[in-house]
Amino acid sequence: SGNRVVINPKSMNAGENLKGKVLAEIKVSPDGVGSFIRATRGSTYTSGPAISIIQEWLRRNRFNKAEDESVVVYEFNFLLGG
């Protein structure tokens, strides 16, 4: 949800045997840099390796630019499962 989109998304390296989802609340700066705030209700992970993977993904990806800072909820699905 929110009005920001990821520009040319790079893949997420799960590297772990994770299965589930994180509804991540992300603060996006006007120039498109995203920062993880927290996992929202409906997430199967709220801490640990899944959050670290999302934070690394945010370092490698940018959202579209806008005039103001935004807060968006972005859904991350981990499908590897073991």
C-alpha positions as CSV (number, residue, x, y, z in Angstrom):
1,S,0.0,0.0,0.0
2,G,1.1,3.6,-0.4
3,N,2.0,5.6,-3.4
4,R,5.6,4.6,-4.0
5,V,6.9,1.8,-6.2
6,V,10.3,0.1,-6.5
7,I,12.3,1.1,-9.5
8,N,14.1,-1.8,-11.4
9,P,13.8,-4.2,-8.4
10,K,16.8,-6.5,-7.7
11,S,16.2,-10.0,-6.4
12,M,16.1,-10.8,-2.8
13,N,18.7,-13.2,-1.6
14,A,16.9,-15.3,1.1
15,G,19.8,-17.5,1.8
16,E,17.9,-19.1,4.6
17,N,15.2,-21.8,4.7
18,L,12.4,-19.4,5.4
19,K,8.7,-19.7,4.4
20,G,6.2,-17.0,5.3
21,K,5.6,-13.3,4.8
22,V,6.5,-10.0,6.2
23,L,4.2,-7.0,5.8
24,A,7.0,-4.4,6.2
25,E,6.3,-0.8,7.1
26,I,8.9,1.2,5.3
27,K,9.8,4.9,5.5
28,V,10.7,6.2,2.0
29,S,12.7,9.4,1.6
30,P,11.9,11.9,-1.1
31,D,14.9,10.6,-3.1
32,G,13.6,7.0,-2.9
33,V,15.7,5.5,-0.1
34,G,13.7,3.0,2.0
35,S,14.2,2.3,5.7
36,F,12.6,-0.6,7.5
37,I,10.4,0.6,10.4
38,R,8.6,-2.6,11.6
39,A,6.7,-5.7,10.6
40,T,2.9,-5.0,10.7
41,R,0.0,-7.2,11.7
42,G,-0.4,-10.2,9.4
43,S,3.3,-10.9,9.2
44,T,4.5,-14.4,10.0
45,Y,8.0,-13.0,10.9
46,T,8.6,-9.9,13.0
47,S,12.3,-10.3,13.8
48,G,15.3,-12.4,13.0
49,P,16.8,-13.4,9.6
50,A,13.8,-12.4,7.5
51,I,14.0,-8.8,8.7
52,S,17.8,-8.7,8.1
53,I,17.2,-10.0,4.5
54,I,14.6,-7.2,4.0
55,Q,17.0,-4.5,5.3
56,E,19.7,-5.7,2.9
57,W,17.2,-5.7,0.0
58,L,16.3,-2.1,0.9
59,R,20.0,-1.1,0.8
60,R,20.1,-2.4,-2.8
61,N,16.8,-1.1,-4.2
62,R,15.3,2.4,-4.6
63,F,11.7,3.6,-4.7
64,N,10.5,6.3,-7.1
65,K,11.3,9.9,-6.2
66,A,8.6,12.1,-4.7
67,E,8.3,15.6,-3.2
68,D,7.7,14.2,0.4
69,E,8.7,11.4,2.6
70,S,6.2,8.5,2.6
71,V,5.4,5.5,4.7
72,V,4.4,2.4,2.7
73,V,3.6,-1.2,3.5
74,Y,5.4,-3.6,1.2
75,E,4.7,-7.4,1.3
76,F,7.7,-9.7,1.2
77,N,7.0,-13.4,0.6
78,F,9.6,-16.0,1.5
79,L,8.9,-19.2,-0.5
80,L,11.9,-21.5,0.1
81,G,10.7,-23.5,3.1
82,G,12.6,-26.5,4.1
